[in-house]
Amino acid sequence: MAALGWLTPRRRSATARSVLAGEAAAEAARKTSQEPLPADAGTIEGLGEEAAPEPEFPVAGDSLAAAFFDLDNTVMQGAAIFHFGRGLYKRKFFQRRELARFAWQQTWFRLAGVEDPEHMQDARESALSIVKGHRVSELMSIGEEIYDEYMADRIWPGTRALAQAHLDAGQRVWLVTAAPVETATIIARRLGLTGALGTVAESMDGVYTGRLVGEPLHGPAKAEAVRALAAAEGLDLARCAAYSDSHNDIPMLSLVGHPYAINPDAKLARYARERDWRLRDYRTGRKAARVGIPAAAGVGALAGGTAAAVALHRRRH
C-alpha cells in the first residue's frame, strides 16, 4: 500500500509495521465512514446519571472534536473476533476443534478482563487462515448476520450512551479495534457511529490473501491510526475523547485531551487514577471489585461466561 501523503510527522516510538497498520486503518475508515452529523444536532438528553459525561463535555457543535472507542470489553462484552469465529463455525468454515480453542480464549478474556497476547495472536492467525480465499463481500454479508446472532445483545448500554452523547453533540464517533476492519465497520454502522478503525487484512481483486497490511491494530498501532485519522479529518486531539478498558491502549488514551477508562483492567485503573482520568465501570459489582473500582449501574452479568469456564474446566480435567 502506498504511503498516505496526508499524514503528519509522528513520534518514532511505534514500529514501522505499527505505523503501516495505523495508516491502513485510517484509510479504510475514511472510505467506509458515514456522513458526520450536523453541528446543530442539539444538546445531550435522556442519559442516566452514571452514563452521562460531565455537563460541559462533550461540547455541542465542536467540529474539531471527535470520540474514539475501543471495542472489546469497552463497547462490547468479550472480543468481537471470537464472536465472529462462532458465527463462522456455525456456517461450517472450520471444525469443532478450532471452535473449542475460540471458546476457551473467549471465556478467559471475559473472566480475566484483559488481553492475553498469545490468545489474541492465535485468534488472529486462525481467522486469517479461515478467511483466506474468501471474497470480502461474502464475509461482509455473513458479518451482518453474525452481529445479529452474537453481538447485538452484548453491547454495554452505559458505553453506548457515552457514544450517543458525542453524536448528539454533533461530533464524529469512531471505533478503534484490533478486530478486522470489516467486522468493526458493521458494528459501527449498526450502532449509528461514524465509522471504524480496525485491522486491515490484505485482499487482491476482492479476495483475502491470508496476510495483514502491517500488523494488528493493537497498542501503539491504535495511536498511529487515531493520529492519522485526526490529521486527515482536521481534528484537534486536545479536544477529542478516547475510551478503553485496557492498559494496552494507554498510547491512544494519552493522545487526547479527554481520556476515559471504561471497565478498566487493574493496570489501566491504577494508571488512570494517578493521572486523574475519568473512570466508568458497567460490569457487575463482583467483577468490578477485582480491579478495585465501584460498579456503576451493574449493567450486564458474566454468569454465562463463568458457567462456560467451569464446564470447560471439567471437560479438560
Solvent accessible surface area in square Angstrom, and as a share of the most:
residue,aa,sasa,rsa
1,M,129,0.58
2,A,85,0.66
3,A,92,0.71
4,L,21,0.10
5,G,81,0.78
6,W,82,0.29
7,L,32,0.16
8,T,65,0.38
9,P,130,0.82
10,R,44,0.16
11,R,146,0.53
12,R,192,0.70
13,S,100,0.64
14,A,14,0.11
15,T,83,0.49
16,A,87,0.67
17,R,137,0.50
18,S,3,0.02
19,V,17,0.10
20,L,61,0.30
21,A,5,0.04
22,G,0,0.00
23,E,21,0.09
24,A,1,0.01
25,A,0,0.00
26,A,0,0.00
27,E,38,0.17
28,A,21,0.16
29,A,0,0.00
30,R,99,0.36
31,K,156,0.66
32,T,65,0.38
33,S,38,0.25
34,Q,69,0.31
35,E,152,0.68
36,P,73,0.46
37,L,77,0.39
38,P,83,0.52
39,A,57,0.44
40,D,124,0.64
41,A,49,0.38
42,G,33,0.31
43,T,100,0.58
44,I,53,0.27
45,E,137,0.62
46,G,86,0.83
47,L,42,0.21
48,G,47,0.45
49,E,164,0.73
50,E,89,0.40
51,A,12,0.09
52,A,29,0.23
53,P,12,0.07
54,E,59,0.26
55,P,135,0.85
56,E,115,0.52
57,F,8,0.03
58,P,7,0.04
59,V,80,0.46
60,A,52,0.41
61,G,33,0.31
62,D,18,0.09
63,S,69,0.45
64,L,71,0.36
65,A,2,0.02
66,A,0,0.00
67,A,0,0.00
68,F,0,0.00
69,F,0,0.00
70,D,3,0.02
71,L,0,0.00
72,D,9,0.04
73,N,10,0.05
74,T,0,0.00
75,V,4,0.02
76,M,0,0.00
77,Q,17,0.07
78,G,0,0.00
79,A,0,0.00
80,A,0,0.00
81,I,8,0.04
82,F,2,0.01
83,H,2,0.01
84,F,15,0.06
85,G,2,0.02
86,R,84,0.31
87,G,0,0.00
88,L,2,0.01
89,Y,52,0.20
90,K,119,0.51
91,R,60,0.22
92,K,177,0.75
93,F,42,0.18
94,F,11,0.05
95,Q,122,0.54
96,R,175,0.64
97,R,178,0.65
98,E,36,0.16
99,L,36,0.18
100,A,51,0.39
101,R,80,0.29
102,F,5,0.02
103,A,45,0.35
104,W,82,0.29
105,Q,5,0.02
106,Q,19,0.08
107,T,10,0.06
108,W,75,0.26
109,F,4,0.02
110,R,33,0.12
111,L,40,0.20
112,A,42,0.33
113,G,2,0.02
114,V,42,0.24
115,E,21,0.10
116,D,36,0.19
117,P,100,0.63
118,E,141,0.63
119,H,37,0.17
120,M,8,0.04
121,Q,79,0.35
122,D,44,0.23
123,A,1,0.01
124,R,30,0.11
125,E,94,0.42
126,S,9,0.06
127,A,12,0.10
128,L,28,0.14
129,S,76,0.49
130,I,17,0.09
131,V,13,0.08
132,K,126,0.54
133,G,53,0.51
134,H,55,0.25
135,R,124,0.45
136,V,35,0.20
137,S,76,0.49
138,E,67,0.30
139,L,7,0.04
140,M,47,0.21
141,S,65,0.42
142,I,22,0.11
143,G,4,0.04
144,E,49,0.22
145,E,83,0.37
146,I,0,0.00
147,Y,12,0.05
148,D,84,0.44
149,E,69,0.31
150,Y,34,0.13
151,M,3,0.01
152,A,45,0.35
153,D,115,0.60
154,R,51,0.19
155,I,22,0.11
156,W,2,0.01
157,P,77,0.49
158,G,5,0.05
159,T,0,0.00
160,R,59,0.22
161,A,18,0.14
162,L,0,0.00
163,A,4,0.03
164,Q,58,0.26
165,A,0,0.00
166,H,0,0.00
167,L,7,0.04
168,D,35,0.18
169,A,1,0.00
170,G,9,0.09
171,Q,4,0.02
172,R,36,0.13
173,V,0,0.00
174,W,2,0.01
175,L,0,0.00
176,V,0,0.00
177,T,2,0.01
178,A,13,0.10
179,A,3,0.02
180,P,31,0.20
181,V,12,0.07
182,E,29,0.13
183,T,6,0.03
184,A,0,0.00
185,T,6,0.03
186,I,3,0.02
187,I,1,0.00
188,A,1,0.01
189,R,104,0.38
190,R,97,0.35
191,L,17,0.08
192,G,39,0.38
193,L,4,0.02
194,T,8,0.05
195,G,3,0.03
196,A,0,0.00
197,L,0,0.00
198,G,0,0.00
199,T,8,0.05
200,V,22,0.12
201,A,15,0.12
202,E,50,0.22
203,S,51,0.33
204,M,123,0.55
205,D,137,0.71
206,G,29,0.28
207,V,43,0.25
208,Y,11,0.04
209,T,23,0.13
210,G,22,0.22
211,R,135,0.49
212,L,41,0.20
213,V,21,0.12
214,G,4,0.04
215,E,40,0.18
216,P,23,0.15
217,L,1,0.00
218,H,52,0.23
219,G,3,0.03
220,P,62,0.39
221,A,0,0.00
222,K,5,0.02
223,A,4,0.03
224,E,7,0.03
225,A,0,0.00
226,V,0,0.00
227,R,38,0.14
228,A,4,0.03
229,L,0,0.00
230,A,3,0.03
231,A,35,0.27
232,A,23,0.18
233,E,44,0.20
234,G,44,0.42
235,L,19,0.09
236,D,53,0.27
237,L,33,0.16
238,A,68,0.52
239,R,99,0.36
240,C,0,0.00
241,A,0,0.00
242,A,0,0.00
243,Y,0,0.00
244,S,0,0.00
245,D,1,0.01
246,S,0,0.00
247,H,52,0.23
248,N,34,0.17
249,D,1,0.01
250,I,33,0.17
251,P,47,0.29
252,M,0,0.00
253,L,0,0.00
254,S,63,0.41
255,L,26,0.13
256,V,13,0.08
257,G,40,0.38
258,H,45,0.20
259,P,15,0.09
260,Y,0,0.00
261,A,0,0.00
262,I,0,0.00
263,N,0,0.00
264,P,0,0.00
265,D,5,0.02
266,A,51,0.39
267,K,113,0.48
268,L,0,0.00
269,A,2,0.01
270,R,134,0.49
271,Y,57,0.22
272,A,0,0.00
273,R,122,0.45
274,E,119,0.53
275,R,110,0.40
276,D,131,0.68
277,W,36,0.13
278,R,65,0.24
279,L,45,0.22
280,R,38,0.14
281,D,3,0.02
282,Y,2,0.01
283,R,4,0.01
284,T,36,0.21
285,G,44,0.42
286,R,162,0.59
287,K,8,0.03
288,A,0,0.00
289,A,71,0.55
290,R,119,0.44
291,V,24,0.14
292,G,51,0.49
293,I,13,0.06
294,P,110,0.69
295,A,37,0.28
296,A,29,0.23
297,A,70,0.54
298,G,35,0.34
299,V,36,0.21
300,G,29,0.28
301,A,65,0.51
302,L,23,0.11
303,A,72,0.56
304,G,51,0.49
305,G,4,0.04
306,T,48,0.28
307,A,63,0.49
308,A,47,0.36
309,A,15,0.12
310,V,66,0.38
311,A,40,0.31
312,L,17,0.08
313,H,104,0.46
314,R,176,0.64
315,R,172,0.63
316,R,151,0.55
317,H,159,0.71
